[in-house]
Amino acid sequence: MTPQVGVVVKMRQIMSDRRKVAERIDELEKRLTAHDENFQVVFEAKKQLLAEDEKPKRKIGV
């Protein structure tokens, strides 16, 4: 194999590896986005529960 062919082969491998890394990052971003949405639901529920605690309670017998 000539040096030029070796360089081209190496460049193709690097490009392929970078493409695989980019695809993996995209997959992770999608997963994190789904988790972020789930956490958003949890945080909203927490806010609602805390808001209920802030309401003044009626005194019994008054």
Buried (B, 14 or more C-beta within 10 A) or exposed (E): EEEEEEEEEEEEEEEEEEEEEEEEEEEEEEEEEEEEEEEEEEEEEEEEEEEEEEEEEEEEEE
